[in-house]
């Protein structure tokens, strides 16, 4: 039995992995796929790849491209979710801020530097026409940390996946003042180069299994109810999210890679660009 470590955020996008593990699909092919939930998000996942704490990461495209350009010895083996991630822009319920424009020159909570919440705060600032070189950040690690920081006034707004954050909005803790969809696909699968080289066939089998699951995932019986129960969501919210979400079984193309990297470079997030051939597999 070949053990492969995989990590990703504890969000509804990743239910296909859990279903395949629970169903024994990987073990049937001689693979012990060990999943780790990482609520801290992309920045932590990048570090885990660097440190060998995980072999595969289900990770945001902008975060892993930035980290590969900065020396992360991993490659993107395919796109996992091809639709954009819808980042909700949230403030504390009692905050005086009513819309996105009100947030100029305020402090944004981020899970950590290099995370999606950090990079998308910069992308959003550019979209709003704000200067991006004087953004203020407060590192909060997790969604729970964001609740504490915004409630205590240590930060003014927080960007996180809209549907996973909605229960906090429904409870009257956060208020959503707007959305910021990514201008590119959201999740990709990244593999450490050491593992990819040594176990190419095993990684290929892992991809075949998950791709077979995601190809028919949305048409599974009672999938909306299952997702709602697992992730403590309302069924109507999950139904809307499913309509907006598309999984992928395709390799990352050069045009998308260049679009993300060029945007991050223009924002000053990337200093030296990564080579497409080396960064993908």
RAFENVEN-V768543 format. One record per run of one state. SS is the DSSP state (H for helix, E for strand, - for the rest). FROM is the first residue (numbers start at 1). LEN is the number of residues. If there is no record, write none. Layout:
ss-><SS | SS>
from-><FROM | FROM>
len-><LEN | LEN>
This chain:
ss-><- | E | - | H | - | H | - | E | - | H | - | E | H | - | E | - | E | - | H | - | E | - | H | - | E | - | H | - | E | H | - | E | - | E | H | - | H | - | H | - | H | - | H | - | E | - | H | - | H | E | ->
from-><1 | 2 | 9 | 12 | 23 | 27 | 30 | 31 | 38 | 42 | 52 | 56 | 61 | 70 | 74 | 82 | 86 | 93 | 100 | 104 | 107 | 111 | 116 | 129 | 136 | 140 | 143 | 153 | 157 | 162 | 171 | 174 | 182 | 187 | 193 | 199 | 200 | 216 | 217 | 220 | 223 | 231 | 235 | 245 | 247 | 248 | 254 | 267 | 276 | 280 | 281>
len-><1 | 7 | 3 | 11 | 4 | 3 | 1 | 7 | 4 | 10 | 4 | 5 | 9 | 4 | 8 | 4 | 7 | 7 | 4 | 3 | 4 | 5 | 13 | 7 | 4 | 3 | 10 | 4 | 5 | 9 | 3 | 8 | 5 | 6 | 6 | 1 | 16 | 1 | 3 | 3 | 8 | 4 | 10 | 2 | 1 | 6 | 13 | 9 | 4 | 1 | 1>
